[in-house]
């Protein structure tokens, strides 16, 4: 903060005894000298005071000119702020600019109203500190979404584990009898697949819970409790209790007799059932990539009328199935109110749901501050190679470099020594994530060994290289979550086709990434990449069925806001478009 501005706004108090009126009043009884000499005396006193205090004022002015006072620095630094005047980050702004940024970011710690203010900050630092690490989102959550989230939190308090309502619902589950739904009905999510898939399917399950007034409870798996903080309330957990009576839900699959699709196929249940007592107390929803035609009927309005009579729905999915919810008449109006900007679903719900635990947050903040905070621009490159042979592969490297240079995301290098000696060129930090270190090493060495045409300084970093995906290992997934989050903090993002890891990063960051086309026959595609039309993830396994016409159809051609994905021709994604 510029202390000169403060001094202009608040006049400095005069030195003691410098006020002429006070001087005159105090001397009336003792000063016998002629009045003509008094102005001379005052001038001498003022001059002496100036000579005494001027050096001290000059030192103070120099000390504070480029440095904010301690009470200001502690405000910006003590709240986990990683970029600013104290860190030398940002685009070279002074302390005043850094203080302004910190204030604005801190005011948005609730992310435009997405988050409740009811949590203790210390229990989950990332919840309220995430806004201090990134630019404010340009996408404001709707007032209706904010209202519904607060209503859901109240429902979770009423119906969450340990409440009387939850205990009654569990007793009904144990009895094997369906006595009808109540104010507390549930979606129990099964932990399954890689971290990116899990985050996408949880957000889909939560949106479904919002739309159907159910409570979402999630299976903690092997590591979920170590990765994420509680998103809803401090009082009632979102994790299924360890004594949940359905202790074999992880074994449910497409052939399980409890699955909705199989029960429809065998006519165990049908659409003519009016009485809830004729339905089981729970139904398993298999919405995985290998689901069958009857399982896909979940996305039909008629089937939702049947499912709403069942108090417990147990759901397994490795997909982001939100696009198909947008195609259902029963949800269309509510979704339009929740998300007037249709392509912000995961951007809002992801930031609401997924707060890294303090241990993961430490990985994120330490790395960001050490390697990324001081750069003027940050570029993320997420690499997922589906070739099972050991890499790195030259055609993948060629594709990455072709995309980044042709789209002017990174500068080209020169084999000539730089002519310009200017030192104030832009600095860019490249954050790479990959299971292999090979691509990072080659790109890092390229920018180390050669100058750039533009004179820009390029630094290249990669936090880890685990070699292969280790889905069930806690430490592996903690690093994976940290890398997803770090990618979401970049200004520009390049992602790999089909990668849920990249989908999550782009959604959290509100970024429309440059997507690398999937190579064929070990040849870099031309063009190498294209920019996504939406920040929304892709639904990899959507149904191609018209529920009304009861026949197959292209579900990517029914409404203007649901289209096929850039990286997967049969996939579906939500875009912010109301007309063809």
Secondary structure as GFF3:
##gff-version 3
##sequence-region A 1 580
A	DSSP	alpha_helix	3	9	.	.	.	ID=ss1
A	DSSP	alpha_helix	20	27	.	.	.	ID=ss2
A	DSSP	alpha_helix	35	65	.	.	.	ID=ss3
A	DSSP	alpha_helix	70	77	.	.	.	ID=ss4
A	DSSP	alpha_helix	95	107	.	.	.	ID=ss5
A	DSSP	three_ten_helix	111	113	.	.	.	ID=ss6
A	DSSP	three_ten_helix	121	123	.	.	.	ID=ss7
A	DSSP	alpha_helix	125	129	.	.	.	ID=ss8
A	DSSP	three_ten_helix	130	132	.	.	.	ID=ss9
A	DSSP	alpha_helix	143	159	.	.	.	ID=ss10
A	DSSP	alpha_helix	164	175	.	.	.	ID=ss11
A	DSSP	beta_strand	186	189	.	.	.	ID=ss12
A	DSSP	alpha_helix	195	212	.	.	.	ID=ss13
A	DSSP	beta_strand	215	218	.	.	.	ID=ss14
A	DSSP	alpha_helix	224	227	.	.	.	ID=ss15
A	DSSP	three_ten_helix	249	251	.	.	.	ID=ss16
A	DSSP	alpha_helix	260	265	.	.	.	ID=ss17
A	DSSP	three_ten_helix	276	278	.	.	.	ID=ss18
A	DSSP	beta_strand	282	286	.	.	.	ID=ss19
A	DSSP	three_ten_helix	295	299	.	.	.	ID=ss20
A	DSSP	alpha_helix	301	307	.	.	.	ID=ss21
A	DSSP	beta_strand	312	316	.	.	.	ID=ss22
A	DSSP	alpha_helix	322	325	.	.	.	ID=ss23
A	DSSP	alpha_helix	329	338	.	.	.	ID=ss24
A	DSSP	three_ten_helix	342	344	.	.	.	ID=ss25
A	DSSP	alpha_helix	345	353	.	.	.	ID=ss26
A	DSSP	alpha_helix	358	367	.	.	.	ID=ss27
A	DSSP	pi_helix	368	372	.	.	.	ID=ss28
A	DSSP	beta_strand	377	382	.	.	.	ID=ss29
A	DSSP	alpha_helix	394	406	.	.	.	ID=ss30
A	DSSP	beta_strand	413	414	.	.	.	ID=ss31
A	DSSP	beta_strand	427	433	.	.	.	ID=ss32
A	DSSP	alpha_helix	438	449	.	.	.	ID=ss33
A	DSSP	beta_strand	451	452	.	.	.	ID=ss34
A	DSSP	beta_strand	457	461	.	.	.	ID=ss35
A	DSSP	alpha_helix	474	488	.	.	.	ID=ss36
A	DSSP	beta_strand	492	496	.	.	.	ID=ss37
A	DSSP	alpha_helix	500	509	.	.	.	ID=ss38
A	DSSP	beta_strand	514	516	.	.	.	ID=ss39
A	DSSP	beta_strand	529	531	.	.	.	ID=ss40
A	DSSP	beta_strand	545	546	.	.	.	ID=ss41
A	DSSP	beta_strand	551	552	.	.	.	ID=ss42
A	DSSP	three_ten_helix	555	557	.	.	.	ID=ss43
A	DSSP	beta_strand	562	564	.	.	.	ID=ss44
A	DSSP	beta_strand	572	574	.	.	.	ID=ss45
###
